[in-house]
Amino acid sequence: MSENFLTPTPETIQAESQPVTGSGKGMHCYHVFGLRIASALPLRNLATLLDTSGADADVNIHITAPEEIPDREGRPQFDVDENGVTLTMHGTARYRVEAGRRVTVTPHHSASERKIVLFLLGSVIGIICHQRRLMPLHASAILVNGRAIAFCGHSGIGKSTLVSHLAARGHAMLCDDVCVVSLDATHRPHAFPGLPTARLWRDAAEQLGHDCGTLDLVVDGRDKYHTPRPAISASGPFPLDRIYMISDGRGNDEPPFVPLKGVRAVQTLMNETYRKVYLDPMGLFGANVAQTTQIARHAQLFTMHRRHGYDVLAAEIDLLEDHLEQP
């Protein structure tokens, strides 16, 4: 397997650092997931960079004239060719992603900006990361003593709620839902700060004292909101120290934390790769195996059996904080 899957060569780094023609003037500029992004479309909930023209961006997002993007029962279409990937979200937009550096968005004529941006900062970011040989985990994460602690699990398991309550206890929130990981020259994993919000359903947001009337919806028609988190002073990346795989429910005699090692740890990480269904069509399954193997080698993995409900949440977090203090 080529080493380039893990550590880009100097030639690759130099090529990827070159600005894309047409970036710069009139672009909104951001820094997220370790990437400088210049976008013709404002990306809601991201803080705008004021110290760049966009000419040095890692990723450039361009917008074309709206078209009719037929709705085929709401199912996305994913097409790969030798020059890139085209993701079609019917009734929303067509996203063309090339070399992890250029995105061209063709919006549906009646799609809302909120919905277009939702997929840009979700599925499209996943494609960009895979093309750049970064490892996106379906995870939320906090910082503890300068090290990243990630929480994986299926949608609805409570990742966002857990890290939001940990943040309320003083642990800096690193990211929510997508945790982008890179491997350094020694193949050790490091995690980048993600979006500056946590996406919470109304009950979870109100439990933390948020007024949902002042918050931005994640997507039209759903009672889920972007809740802000304090900015992290450093841009990272931060060493990825532990990963907890959240499991729903725990018996009275069942330990809350069980180590994951070897093949099982690698398989768990492969399953928690963000937008893993894109890997085979993009020819990146082998790269994913290599990445997850290195992450499992250098980070501690645990299954986290936890009970759910706001009535037991504080006690569950007490157990977690005690576990985090253990070497």
N, C-alpha and C positions, 0 to 999 in steps of 0.2 A: 504494500500500500504506500502511496506517495506520502512523504513527510509534509508536503504542502497542505494536506488536509488539516494538519494541526498547527504548523508554524509557517506563515507565508514567507517566501523567499524575499531577499532585498529587492529583486526586480519586481515582484508582485506588489510589494508595499509602495515602491516608487510609482508604478503604473496607477495604483488605486488612489494615490494622493494627488494626481493631476486633476485640475478642475474640468468639469464638463462644459463644453461649449454652450453658451446661452445662459449660464447661471450668473447671478449677481444682481444687477439693478432690478428693483421692483419685487424682489423675493423676500419672503418672511424667513428668518433664520433662527434655528433652534439647536440645542444640544441635548440629546437624549439617547440612551442605550449605547453610550460611547461614540455616537456618530454626530457629526455636524450636518444638519439637514437644512437645505434651502428649498422653500416651497412657494409656488405661485399661489397656492391656496392656504389661507391661515389655518393653522392646526390648533383648534380650541383646547384650552387648558394647559398649553405649553407656554413657558416663559420665553419671550422673544430675546434673542441675543442682540445686544446693541453694538458689539465690538467687531462686527464682520459685515462685509458686503454680500456674502454668499459665494464669492469667487473661490473660496478655499473649502467649499462644502464637500463632505464625503458622499452625500446623496442629494440629488436634485430632483424635485417633483414638479412636473409641468402639467398644464391643463390644456386640453383641446376643446373645440366647440362641442356642445352637447349633441348627443345622438339618441335615437330610439334604441334602447337596450331591452329587448323583449324579456318578459318574465316567463321563464319556463318552469313553472311550479316552484319557484324560489330556490332551485338547485343551482349552486355555483358551477362554473365550467373552468377547468384547469388545463391549459395547453402549454406544452414545452416544445421549443425548437432550438436550433443550434445557437441562436442569438439571445435567447431569454425565455421568459415565462409570461403568459397572458392569463390573468385571472378575471373572469367575467362574473360579476354579481348581478344577476338579471334584475332589471328594474332599478338598479343603483348606479353602477359604473363598470367600465372595463379598465383594468389596471395592467399596463405593460411594464415589466420589470427587467432591466438589462444590467448584467454584471454587478449587481448589488450596488449600483451607483446612479442609475437613472430610472425614474418612474414617470410614465406618461398616463395621465388619468383622462379618460373620455367619459364624462358623466351622462347619466340618463337625464333627459330634458326636464323631468319633474322631480328628480331625487333631491332630498334635502342635503344641505352641506353637512349637517350633523351625521347623517348616515354614511355619506361618502368618506368623511374623516374617520368614522368608526372602523371601517375596513382598512383604511390607510395605516392606522396606528395599531392594527391587529394583524390580519392575515398578510398584508403587504410587508409589514415589518418582519414577519416570519420568513417570507420569501427572501427579502434582502439579507437577513442574517444567514440563511442557508447558503445563498450565493457567495457571501463573504467569508464562509467557513467559520462563522460564529455559531455558538450553540444556544438557541433559545429554549429555555425550560418553561413549561406551563406551571409557573410558581410565583409566589409572593415572597418577599424577603425583608429582613430587618438587619441592622448593624448592631453587633455586640463587641465592644472593645476593638473596633476597627475591622472586624471580620464579618463577612456576610453569612447569614443563617437563612436558608430557603425552606419554604413549605410547599410541597406538591400535593396533588390530589385532584379528583375529578371536579368538574364544574358543580358548584353548589355544596361542596364539602365544608366550606367555611374558611378558606384561605384568607380572603380579604377581611372578613370580620376578625379573625385571629390576629393578623398583623396590625389591624387598626387599634385593637385593644392593647396590644403590646406597645404600639406607638404612644397610646395614652398613658402608659406607665413609664415613658421616657426613653424607649428604644427607637432610634431613628428608623423610619421606614425607607427601605431602599427601592422597592418596586412592588407593583401589584399585578398579578395575573401573568405577566411575561417577565422572566428574569434572563437577561442576555449574558452569556458566559463566554469568556475567551480563555485560551490556554497560552501561558507564557512560554519562554524559550525552554523551560524545564518541564513543560506540560502540566504545570499546576494551574488549577482553575481560578479565575477571578470574575467577579460579577459587577456589572455596571448599574448605575442608577437608572430607573425607568421613568414612567409617566409620573408627574407630580400629584397624582390623585389616587385614591382607592375607590373602587366601584362597589357601592353598597346598596342593597335593597332598603326601602324606606324604614322598616323596623330596625334594621341594624344601624342605619345612620342616626335615627332618632335616639336609639339606645346610647349612642356616643355624644348626644347633645346637639346634633346638627339640626338646623331648620331647613327642611327640604324645599321650602318655598324660595330659598335663596340659592339653591344649588342647581347645577346644570344637569339635565337628563343625559344618561348614557346613550339612549336611543329613543326616538319618539315612540310613545305608546306603551312604554314599560316603566314601572315604578322603581327604577334603579337610577342612582345618582353618583356623580363625581364628587367625592368628598376630598377636600384639599389636605395635603400633608406638608409639614414644614420642609423647606429646602435643605438639602444636605450641603454642607459647606465645601466639601471636597468632591471633585468630579469622578474620582475612582480611576480604575477599577479597584475593588476590594477583594482580598483573598476569600474564596468560598470555603468555609470551614466545615459546615454541616448542612445536611439536607434531611428534612423530616417528611416522610410520606404519610399523610394524614389518613387514618382508617376510621370509619364510622362505627362508633360504639366500642365499649369495653366491658368485659365481665368483671365480677368482683375479684376473682383470683388472677386476672390477666394483667401482666405488667404493662405500664403505660408506654414504655419505650423498648423496642426490640431492635438490636443491630441488624443491618442488612450488609452482607458481604458477598464477594465473588461474583459468580454469574448472575445470581439473583439481584444484586445491586445494579449491575450493568443493564439487565433486562428492565428493571424498574425505571431507570433513567431513560432508556430508549422509549418506554411507554409514555414517559412524561415530557418527551420532546414536543415543543410547541409546533403545531401543524405538521406532525410526523407523516401524514398521508402524502405530503409533497415530496418526501425524500426519494422514494423509488422512481417516480417519473423524472426527477431531476438527476438521477444517477448518483445520489449521495448517501445511499444506505451504508456503504462501507465507511464513509467519512463519519457517519453518526456512530457506528460501532466503535471506531477509534476514539472519538471524542468522549463518549460515555465511559469507555474503559479507563481513560485517563482521569476523568472526574471521580469515578468510583475508587480509583487507586489513591487519590490524594485528599478527598473529602470524606468525612464520616457520614454514613447514611443510617437512618433509623426509620422503622415504622412507628408512627405515633398513634396509639390507640386512645381515642378520647371520646368522652361523653359530650353530647350536644345539648344546648339550651342555655339561655342567659342565666338561669339559676345556678348552674354549675361552672360557668365560664371562668369566673375568678379563681376557683379552686384548680381548674385545669391549667390555667396560666401559671399559678403558683408551682405546680408540678413541673411545668416546662422550664420556668426560670431556675428552679433547683437543678434540673438536668443540664441546663446550659452552663452552670457553674462547675460541673464535673469535667475533668480532662478527657 
